[in-house]
Amino acid sequence: MSARISRRTLIASAAVAAATTTLGRPALAQSSARVVIIGGGFGGAMAARAVKRADPRISVTLIEQNRTFTACPLSNAVVVGLREIRLQQFSYERLAAEGIALAYEAATSVDAGTRSVLLNSGTSVPYDRLILAPGIDFHWEKLAGYNAQAAEQLPHAWKAGEQTLILRRQLESLEDGANVLVTVPANPYRCAPAPYERASLIAWYLKNRKPRSKVIVLDAKDQFSMQRLFQNAWKELYPDHLEWVSLSDGGNVTAVEVTNRTVDADFNNYKGGVVNIIPPQKAGRIADIAGVADRTGWCPVDPVTFESKLQPNMHVLGDAALLSGMAKSAFAATASAKACAAAVVKLLANGVPSETKLINACYSLIAPDYAISIAGVYQPENGAFAEVEGSTASSPVDAPRELRAAEAKYAEGWFNTITAEVFG
């Protein structure tokens, strides 16, 4: 890490960025401008609020089929019984109170020619600018034997909610001595460190509740985010309860057998009492329908406006967007939502959006009183996002346990701050 940017300074800056929305109020070129947002997660809900606050005269409609949002950050703690699912759930009442129209329906198609979104009920919603924040979907076809039905038996728990609770119940009923398998896909996917946080917390659970069991991580990669920090913690805390199998050691999973809870990897077959399959991922289905996803399954965007590089007048946020080296996270989603909202307001006023730097930060729990973190700054460069040289800052490798415990508290504080800003 560069001496020019300390870790404390960067994390503090990230906290400020998460708690502040700074958008001007330019005069609109058209007084009845319509902004429609599809997807009410961190990115979509933040964009809706940011646009409306920037200029209340803009008509803002948020299309989201679920009346309650269930947050993924800290949901791994729900899996192992450290949190209750209700603490992850938020309504859209405050958004409605700010004058944002809510359509609790699924968007089924987007007509770029007429600039309209068709809802499941048959209602057509016109827009001047469309913001898509559809989150992720799964490449079911890339993992033989695994599909939506199989996920009821071998949960992915990568969309928080009922899947989170299925995995929790399976861990609770696990026979002591049976192993837990966690499969990790190749990049990119939602929240790069999250599989390793999950494996860590499951190892904590097994160590305390099922001491004869262990978690085996089957990974399609040889390297991952904060690897040294995670592996040092595993060696210290879970030497007998966590095994990581890298790509080079045969960790890439190629097929799943649901009935006997077995997975086929490159070199071996593995059987688990609980099998958590994290599938390969892509942008949410409406992104493909709207024509903003490319062959990778993700959505290339302009790094200043977040406008799609494939469709005019459409912008893409959150996990669905292809942001080069910037990881997919709730923090990144809210940061990009603010930048996108500012750009959309400027574009509606026939203005020129300004370039902005984005901060991304992520906390990962290793145990209830042990957490690590990473943060970085990103800026537009050559049509994509690039990391600002020297900006990456992570937890010290040799930090005392007091700092690890403090970071566990910071993680919950960050969660409370960001959810209050977006939904509170």
C-alpha positions in Angstrom: 0.0 0.0 0.0 1.3 3.4 -0.9 2.3 5.6 2.1 0.4 8.4 0.5 -3.0 6.9 1.4 -3.3 5.2 4.8 -5.8 2.4 5.4 -7.5 4.4 8.2 -7.9 7.4 5.9 -9.4 5.3 3.1 -11.8 3.4 5.3 -12.9 6.7 6.9 -13.4 8.2 3.4 -15.4 5.2 2.5 -17.7 5.6 5.5 -18.3 9.2 4.6 -19.0 8.3 1.0 -21.6 5.7 2.2 -23.3 8.2 4.4 -23.4 11.2 2.0 -25.2 12.0 -1.2 -24.0 15.2 -2.9 -26.0 16.0 -6.0 -26.7 19.4 -7.4 -30.0 20.6 -8.7 -29.6 21.8 -12.3 -32.7 23.2 -14.1 -34.4 20.5 -16.2 -34.7 20.8 -19.9 -38.1 19.2 -19.6 -40.3 19.7 -16.6 -41.9 16.3 -16.8 -38.8 14.2 -17.2 -39.4 10.5 -16.3 -36.8 8.2 -14.7 -37.7 4.6 -14.3 -35.6 2.2 -12.2 -35.8 -1.6 -12.4 -34.6 -3.4 -9.3 -34.9 -2.2 -5.7 -31.6 -3.4 -4.2 -28.8 -1.2 -2.9 -28.1 0.3 -6.3 -31.7 0.7 -7.6 -33.1 2.1 -4.3 -30.2 4.5 -3.8 -30.5 5.7 -7.4 -34.2 6.4 -7.0 -33.6 8.4 -3.8 -30.7 10.3 -5.3 -32.5 11.3 -8.5 -35.6 12.5 -6.6 -33.5 14.4 -4.1 -31.5 16.0 -6.8 -34.6 17.4 -8.4 -38.1 16.6 -6.9 -39.7 17.6 -10.2 -38.4 14.5 -11.9 -41.0 11.7 -12.0 -39.2 8.6 -10.5 -40.7 5.1 -10.6 -39.1 2.1 -9.0 -40.1 -1.3 -10.3 -39.5 -4.1 -7.8 -41.5 -7.2 -7.5 -40.7 -7.8 -3.8 -42.2 -5.6 -1.2 -39.4 -6.5 1.2 -35.7 -6.3 0.4 -33.4 -8.9 2.1 -29.8 -7.7 2.2 -26.9 -10.0 1.4 -24.2 -8.3 3.5 -24.0 -10.0 6.9 -26.4 -12.7 5.7 -23.6 -15.3 6.2 -24.0 -14.5 9.9 -27.7 -15.5 9.6 -26.6 -18.8 8.1 -24.7 -19.8 11.3 -27.2 -18.4 13.7 -25.4 -15.2 14.7 -28.2 -12.9 13.3 -31.9 -13.2 12.6 -33.2 -12.8 9.0 -35.5 -9.9 10.1 -32.4 -7.8 10.7 -31.6 -8.1 7.0 -35.1 -7.0 5.8 -36.2 -3.6 4.7 -39.3 -2.0 3.2 -39.7 0.8 0.6 -42.0 2.9 2.7 -39.5 5.7 3.1 -38.9 5.9 -0.6 -42.7 6.2 -1.2 -42.8 9.0 1.4 -40.3 10.9 -0.7 -42.5 10.9 -3.7 -41.1 7.9 -5.5 -43.7 5.8 -7.3 -43.5 2.1 -6.5 -44.6 -0.7 -8.8 -44.5 -4.0 -7.0 -44.4 -6.1 -10.2 -41.9 -7.9 -12.4 -40.6 -6.0 -15.5 -41.1 -8.4 -18.5 -39.7 -6.4 -21.4 -38.1 -3.1 -22.4 -38.9 -1.3 -25.7 -35.9 0.9 -26.5 -37.8 2.4 -29.5 -40.8 3.7 -27.5 -38.8 4.1 -24.3 -41.2 2.0 -22.2 -41.1 -0.9 -19.8 -43.8 -3.5 -19.9 -44.9 -5.0 -16.5 -46.2 -8.4 -15.7 -49.7 -7.0 -15.4 -49.6 -5.6 -19.0 -49.0 -2.0 -17.8 -46.6 0.0 -19.9 -44.3 2.5 -18.0 -42.7 5.2 -20.2 -39.3 6.6 -19.4 -36.9 9.3 -20.6 -34.0 7.6 -18.9 -34.1 3.9 -17.7 -31.8 2.7 -14.9 -31.5 -1.1 -14.6 -30.2 -2.5 -11.3 -31.4 -6.2 -11.6 -28.7 -7.8 -9.5 -27.5 -11.3 -10.5 -28.9 -14.4 -12.1 -27.3 -17.8 -12.4 -25.6 -19.6 -15.4 -27.4 -22.8 -14.5 -26.3 -24.4 -17.8 -22.6 -24.1 -16.8 -22.8 -26.6 -14.0 -24.2 -30.0 -15.0 -26.9 -31.3 -12.7 -27.6 -28.0 -11.0 -30.7 -25.9 -11.6 -33.3 -23.9 -9.7 -35.0 -27.2 -8.5 -31.7 -28.6 -7.3 -31.1 -25.5 -5.3 -34.0 -26.4 -3.0 -31.8 -29.4 -1.9 -28.3 -28.0 -2.4 -28.8 -24.3 -1.6 -26.8 -21.5 -3.2 -27.9 -18.9 -0.6 -26.5 -16.3 -2.9 -29.8 -14.4 -3.0 -30.6 -13.6 0.6 -33.9 -14.8 1.9 -35.4 -18.3 2.0 -32.3 -19.8 0.5 -30.3 -18.3 3.5 -32.7 -20.1 5.9 -32.5 -23.4 4.0 -28.8 -23.5 4.4 -29.1 -22.5 8.1 -31.6 -25.3 8.7 -29.4 -27.8 6.9 -26.4 -26.9 9.1 -28.5 -27.2 12.2 -29.6 -30.7 11.2 -26.1 -31.8 10.0 -24.8 -35.0 11.6 -21.6 -34.4 13.6 -18.8 -35.9 11.5 -20.4 -35.2 8.1 -18.6 -32.5 6.0 -19.9 -29.3 4.5 -19.0 -28.5 0.9 -18.9 -24.9 -0.4 -18.2 -24.5 -4.1 -16.8 -21.2 -5.4 -17.1 -20.2 -9.1 -14.5 -18.3 -11.2 -14.6 -14.5 -11.3 -16.7 -12.4 -11.6 -19.5 -13.0 -9.2 -21.3 -11.1 -6.5 -19.0 -10.0 -3.6 -15.6 -11.6 -4.2 -14.7 -12.3 -0.5 -18.1 -13.6 0.5 -17.6 -17.3 -0.1 -14.5 -17.3 2.1 -16.4 -15.3 4.8 -19.1 -18.0 4.6 -16.7 -20.8 4.8 -15.0 -19.1 7.8 -18.3 -18.7 9.7 -19.4 -22.2 8.9 -16.0 -23.5 10.3 -16.7 -21.4 13.4 -20.1 -23.0 13.7 -18.8 -26.5 13.2 -15.9 -26.0 15.7 -18.5 -25.0 18.3 -21.5 -27.2 17.4 -20.3 -30.2 15.3 -16.6 -30.5 16.2 -16.1 -33.8 14.2 -17.2 -32.1 11.0 -15.3 -29.7 8.7 -16.0 -27.4 5.7 -14.3 -28.1 2.4 -14.0 -25.2 0.0 -13.8 -26.3 -3.7 -12.6 -23.3 -5.6 -12.4 -22.6 -9.3 -9.5 -20.1 -8.6 -6.0 -20.2 -7.3 -6.1 -16.7 -5.9 -8.9 -14.7 -4.2 -9.5 -11.4 -2.4 -7.7 -11.0 0.9 -6.3 -14.5 0.5 -3.4 -14.1 2.9 -5.6 -12.6 5.6 -8.2 -15.4 5.3 -5.6 -18.2 5.2 -3.7 -16.9 8.2 -7.0 -16.7 10.1 -7.9 -20.2 9.1 -4.6 -21.5 10.2 -5.0 -19.8 13.6 -8.7 -20.5 14.2 -9.8 -23.5 12.2 -6.8 -25.8 11.3 -9.0 -28.9 11.8 -12.3 -27.5 10.5 -11.6 -25.8 7.2 -9.9 -27.2 4.0 -9.4 -25.1 0.9 -8.9 -26.9 -2.4 -7.6 -24.6 -5.1 -8.1 -24.8 -8.9 -4.6 -26.2 -9.3 -5.4 -28.9 -6.7 -8.6 -29.9 -8.4 -11.1 -27.6 -6.8 -13.0 -26.7 -10.0 -16.5 -28.3 -9.8 -17.9 -29.6 -13.1 -21.1 -31.5 -12.1 -23.5 -32.0 -9.2 -25.4 -35.1 -8.1 -28.3 -33.9 -6.1 -29.7 -37.2 -4.8 -26.5 -38.3 -3.0 -25.1 -34.8 -2.3 -22.0 -35.4 -4.4 -20.0 -33.0 -6.6 -17.5 -33.9 -9.3 -14.4 -31.8 -9.3 -11.4 -32.0 -11.7 -9.5 -34.6 -9.7 -11.9 -36.1 -7.2 -15.5 -36.6 -6.2 -16.7 -35.1 -2.9 -19.7 -36.0 -0.8 -21.1 -33.7 1.9 -23.8 -33.7 4.5 -24.5 -30.2 3.5 -23.6 -28.9 0.0 -23.6 -25.2 -0.7 -23.3 -24.6 -4.4 -22.4 -21.0 -5.4 -23.1 -21.1 -9.2 -21.5 -19.1 -12.0 -23.3 -15.8 -12.3 -24.5 -13.2 -14.8 -26.6 -10.0 -14.8 -30.3 -10.4 -13.8 -32.5 -11.7 -16.6 -34.1 -8.3 -17.5 -30.6 -7.0 -18.5 -30.5 -9.6 -21.3 -34.1 -8.9 -22.3 -33.3 -5.2 -22.5 -30.2 -5.8 -24.7 -27.7 -4.3 -22.3 -25.8 -7.6 -21.5 -23.0 -8.7 -23.7 -21.7 -12.3 -24.4 -20.1 -12.4 -20.9 -23.6 -12.1 -19.4 -22.6 -8.8 -17.8 -23.4 -5.2 -18.8 -20.7 -2.9 -20.2 -21.2 0.7 -19.2 -19.7 4.1 -19.6 -17.7 4.8 -16.4 -18.9 8.4 -16.1 -22.6 8.1 -16.8 -23.1 4.3 -16.3 -25.0 4.5 -19.6 -25.1 1.1 -21.4 -22.5 0.8 -24.2 -25.1 -1.3 -26.1 -28.4 0.6 -25.6 -28.9 4.4 -25.5 -30.9 6.1 -22.7 -30.4 3.0 -20.5 -28.0 2.9 -17.5 -26.9 -0.2 -15.5 -25.9 -0.3 -11.8 -24.8 -2.7 -9.1 -23.8 -6.3 -9.5 -25.1 -6.4 -13.1 -22.7 -3.8 -14.4 -19.3 -4.7 -15.8 -16.9 -2.3 -13.9 -13.6 -3.8 -14.9 -11.4 -4.3 -11.7 -14.0 -2.9 -9.3 -15.5 -5.8 -7.3 -19.3 -6.2 -7.1 -20.5 -5.2 -3.7 -23.3 -3.3 -1.9 -20.8 -0.4 -1.3 -20.0 -0.3 -5.0 -23.7 -0.4 -5.9 -24.5 2.6 -3.8 -21.5 4.6 -4.8 -22.2 4.0 -8.5 -25.9 4.8 -7.9 -25.0 8.2 -6.7 -22.7 8.9 -9.6 -25.3 7.6 -12.1 -28.1 9.6 -10.6 -26.0 12.8 -10.8 -25.2 12.0 -14.5 -28.9 11.2 -15.3 -30.0 14.5 -13.8 -27.3 16.4 -15.8 -28.3 14.6 -19.1 -32.0 15.4 -18.6 -30.9 19.1 -18.3 -28.8 18.7 -21.5 -25.7 19.1 -19.3 -22.4 17.3 -19.4 -21.8 14.8 -16.5 -18.6 15.1 -14.5 -16.1 12.4 -13.9 -16.0 11.1 -10.4 -13.9 8.7 -8.3 -15.7 5.8 -6.6 -14.7 4.2 -3.3 -15.4 0.5 -2.7 -15.0 -1.2 0.7 -15.9 -4.6 2.1 -15.8 -6.2 5.5 -15.6 -10.0 6.0 -16.3 -11.8 9.3 -14.0 -14.7 10.2 -15.7 -15.2 13.6 -18.1 -13.2 15.7 -15.3 -11.1 17.1 -12.9 -11.3 14.2 -13.2 -9.4 10.9 -11.0 -8.2 8.1 -11.5 -5.5 5.4 -10.4 -4.1 2.1 -11.0 -0.8 0.4 -9.9 0.9 -2.8 -10.5 4.0 -5.0 -11.5 3.7 -8.7 -11.7 6.3 -11.5 -12.7 6.4 -15.2 -9.8 5.5 -17.5 -9.9 4.5 -21.2 -13.6 3.8 -21.1 -13.5 1.6 -18.0 -12.9 1.8 -14.3 -9.3 1.6 -13.1 -7.9 1.4 -9.6 -6.2 4.5 -8.5 -2.5 3.6 -8.0 -1.6 3.1 -4.4 -5.2 3.3 -3.2 -5.9 -0.3 -2.1 -5.9 -0.7 1.7 -6.6 -3.8 3.6 -6.4 -5.0 7.2 -2.8 -5.4 8.5 -1.6 -9.0 8.3 -0.1 -8.8 11.8 -2.9 -6.9 13.5 -3.6 -7.8 17.1 -6.9 -9.5 18.0 -8.2 -6.2 19.4 -8.2 -4.7 15.9 -9.9 -7.8 14.4 -12.6 -7.5 17.1 -12.9 -3.8 16.4 -13.4 -4.5 12.7 -16.2 -6.9 13.5 -18.0 -4.0 15.2 -17.2 -1.7 12.3 -18.8 -4.2 9.9 -22.1 -4.0 11.7 -21.8 -0.2 12.0 -21.2 0.0 8.3 -24.2 -2.2 7.6 -26.5 -0.1 9.8 -25.2 3.1 8.1 -25.7 2.0 4.5 -29.1 0.4 5.0 -30.3 3.5 6.8 -29.1 5.7 3.9 -30.7 3.5 1.3 -33.9 2.4 3.0 -34.2 4.3 6.2 
